[in-house]
Structures are given as structure tokens and as C-alpha cells.
Amino acid sequence: MREESGVDEVYGEKEILLDEILDLANDEEEKKKDDKSKATKEEVLCKDIRKRALDNLTPSKSVKQTKT
């Protein structure tokens, strides 16, 4: 009886540890996806800011016509 109990206990511990490892791996994968999504959003925002800045630096057509 003792031998069977010990085998079950060891198997249970291994199963618990493997479940914890899988949970940690899944959490890490989710974090990477979130980080990638955040980076993509920041990239889009930066492109928009640069575009607006360039639009403000480029003289408009009406300003060009009044100077000539």
C-alpha cells in the first residue's frame, strides 16, 4: 500500500509542477503579445505625430501664393 501511495504522490507533485510551468509559459506568451500590441499602437501614434509635425512645417498653398 505504501508504495502505491508514494507513486501517486510523486505523480501528483510532477503534475502540479508541470501545470505551473505551463501556466508560466502561457503567461509569458500573453505578455509578449500585449507588448507587441502596445509597440504597434505606439508606432502608429508616433507616425501620426510625425505626419502632423511635417504638415505644420510645410507651408500651405495659400501662404506660397501670397509671397509670390
C-alpha positions in Angstrom: 0.0 0.0 0.0 2.8 2.4 0.9 4.4 2.0 -2.5 1.2 2.8 -4.3 0.6 5.9 -2.2 4.1 7.1 -2.8 3.8 6.7 -6.5 0.5 8.6 -6.6 2.0 11.4 -4.5 5.1 11.7 -6.7 2.9 11.7 -9.9 0.7 14.3 -8.3 3.6 16.6 -7.5 5.0 16.3 -11.0 1.6 17.0 -12.5 1.3 20.1 -10.3 4.7 21.3 -11.3 4.1 20.7 -15.0 0.8 22.7 -14.7 2.6 25.6 -13.1 5.3 25.5 -15.8 2.5 25.6 -18.5 0.8 28.4 -16.7 4.0 30.4 -16.6 4.7 29.7 -20.3 1.2 30.8 -21.2 1.5 34.0 -19.1 4.8 34.8 -20.8 3.3 34.3 -24.3 0.4 36.5 -23.4 2.8 39.2 -22.1 4.7 39.1 -25.4 1.5 39.6 -27.4 0.5 42.5 -25.2 3.9 44.1 -25.5 3.8 43.7 -29.3 0.3 45.2 -29.4 1.5 48.1 -27.3 4.5 48.7 -29.5 2.3 48.7 -32.6 0.0 51.2 -31.1 2.9 53.4 -30.1 4.4 53.1 -33.6 1.1 54.3 -35.2 0.9 57.2 -32.8 4.4 58.2 -33.5 3.8 58.1 -37.2 0.7 60.3 -36.8 2.6 62.8 -34.7 5.5 63.0 -37.2 3.0 63.5 -40.1 1.2 66.3 -38.2 4.6 67.9 -37.4 5.6 67.8 -41.1 2.3 69.2 -42.2 2.7 72.1 -39.8 6.3 72.7 -41.1 5.3 72.6 -44.8 3.9 76.0 -45.9 0.4 75.8 -47.2 -0.5 76.7 -50.8 -2.2 80.0 -49.7 0.9 81.1 -47.9 3.0 80.3 -51.0 0.7 82.3 -53.3 0.7 85.4 -51.2 4.5 85.5 -51.1 4.9 85.5 -54.9 
